[in-house]
């Protein structure tokens, strides 16, 4: 793969959000690919670590967190349909809510 850039949205099983992930960033507009990838990894890990096996971000039922993430993912998917291509758990979660 010499000469090819790694897709910033490719997910490996041991990926974790970067230490520089700033959830208090108030700048409007689309996220840069590295930051968006960090968020996708964090939400994937949150779903994976949901101890009760529920299909929601927090607890056993739909919450504001689910609505907020769904709305954000929808916006990105409208602009870039392959946005969740490398995040099958998030894609499944999104499809289940839609």
C-alpha positions as CSV (number, residue, x, y, z in Angstrom):
1,X,0.0,0.0,0.0
2,X,2.8,2.4,-0.6
3,X,1.7,5.7,-1.8
4,X,-1.9,5.3,-0.5
5,X,-3.1,7.3,2.4
6,X,-5.0,5.4,5.1
7,X,-8.7,6.1,5.2
8,X,-9.1,8.1,8.5
9,X,-12.4,6.2,9.1
10,X,-11.0,2.7,9.0
11,X,-11.5,1.0,12.4
12,X,-9.3,-1.6,13.9
13,X,-10.4,-3.6,16.9
14,X,-7.8,-2.0,19.2
15,X,-8.5,1.6,18.1
16,X,-9.3,4.1,20.9
17,X,-10.2,7.8,20.7
18,X,-7.1,10.0,20.7
19,X,-6.0,11.7,23.9
20,X,-6.6,15.0,22.2
21,X,-10.3,14.4,21.7
22,X,-12.0,17.6,23.0
23,X,-15.7,17.1,23.7
24,X,-16.0,20.8,24.6
25,X,-15.1,22.0,21.2
26,X,-17.9,24.6,20.3
27,X,-16.9,25.3,16.7
28,X,-19.9,24.8,14.4
29,X,-19.6,22.9,11.1
30,X,-18.3,19.5,10.0
31,X,-15.6,17.8,12.0
32,X,-12.2,17.1,10.6
33,X,-11.8,13.4,9.7
34,X,-9.5,12.6,12.6
35,X,-11.8,14.1,15.1
36,X,-14.9,12.5,13.6
37,X,-13.2,9.1,13.6
38,X,-12.4,9.6,17.3
39,X,-16.0,10.2,18.1
40,X,-17.1,7.2,16.0
41,X,-14.7,5.0,17.9
42,X,-15.8,6.4,21.2
43,X,-19.5,5.7,20.4
44,X,-18.7,2.2,19.1
45,X,-16.8,1.4,22.3
46,X,-19.8,2.7,24.3
47,X,-22.2,0.4,22.5
48,X,-19.8,-2.5,22.9
49,X,-19.4,-1.9,26.6
50,X,-23.0,-1.6,27.4
51,X,-23.1,-4.2,30.1
52,X,-26.8,-5.0,29.9
53,X,-26.5,-5.7,26.2
54,X,-29.1,-3.1,25.3
55,X,-29.2,-1.4,22.0
56,X,-28.9,2.1,23.4
57,X,-26.1,4.4,24.4
58,X,-27.3,4.8,28.0
59,X,-29.3,2.2,29.9
60,X,-32.1,0.0,28.7
61,X,-34.3,2.5,26.8
62,X,-34.1,5.3,24.3
63,X,-32.7,8.5,25.7
64,X,-31.7,12.0,24.5
65,X,-28.2,10.7,23.9
66,X,-29.6,8.2,21.3
67,X,-31.6,11.0,19.6
68,X,-28.7,13.4,19.6
69,X,-26.3,10.8,18.1
70,X,-28.9,9.6,15.6
71,X,-29.4,13.2,14.3
72,X,-25.7,13.9,14.0
73,X,-25.1,10.6,12.1
74,X,-28.1,11.3,9.8
75,X,-26.6,14.7,8.9
76,X,-23.3,13.1,8.1
77,X,-24.8,10.2,6.2
78,X,-26.8,12.6,4.0
79,X,-23.6,14.3,2.9
80,X,-21.5,11.1,2.8
81,X,-23.5,7.9,2.5
82,X,-20.4,5.7,3.3
83,X,-19.7,7.5,6.5
84,X,-20.3,4.4,8.7
85,X,-18.9,1.9,6.3
86,X,-16.1,0.9,8.7
87,X,-18.3,1.1,11.8
88,X,-20.8,-1.9,11.5
89,X,-22.0,-1.7,15.1
90,X,-22.9,2.0,14.7
91,X,-24.4,1.4,11.3
92,X,-26.6,-1.4,12.8
93,X,-27.6,0.8,15.7
94,X,-28.5,3.6,13.4
95,X,-30.5,1.4,11.1
96,X,-32.3,-0.1,14.1
97,X,-33.4,3.3,15.2
98,X,-34.5,4.6,11.8
